[in-house]
Amino acid sequence: MREMTEEKVGIVKAVCISDRKGVQKKNVGKARFLENFGLENDAHGGSWHRQVSLLSYEVIEDFKEKGAPVEDGAFGENLIVTGFDFKNCPIGTKFSCNSVILEMTQIGKTCHKGCEIQKIMGDCIMPREGVFARVLQGGEISVGDKMRMIE
């Protein structure tokens, strides 16, 4: 008899884009993810390893409890997902959501100079909690969709 493994599933809480780099993103509710590019109409899209940025919903909520005045997209993240501790997933981890397949390529990044959250709070979670991925297969993702970790 085959052993059943527990499926790891998260829920998309926000889908965010911005039209230029260095600004906070806005939750647009849904977006098209383009293979080998990133999110359609997002300034960070392109042929590189940081096409999509992800943050765990729980980490953002913990930061808000410390008094951080942040909204969806404040850290420059494209996807906010509940149910995953992204920073503890190894590079190369794959996630699927609808037809979209993402592959994690980087954990954390240096905060850009002048980060508003860093100025206000004296801290920013993106450098240690945010992860980046590239789009292996495109499609659409909306708030409320289920995301699965591919073993």
ABEGO torsion letter per residue (X at the ends): XBBBBBBBBBBBABBBBBABBGBBBBBAGBBBBBBGAEBBGBAABEBBABABBBBBAAAAAAAAAAGBBBBBGAAGBABBBBGBBAAABBBGBBBBBEABBBBBABBEBBBBBGBAAAAAAGBBAAAAABBBBBBABBEBBBBGBBBBBBX
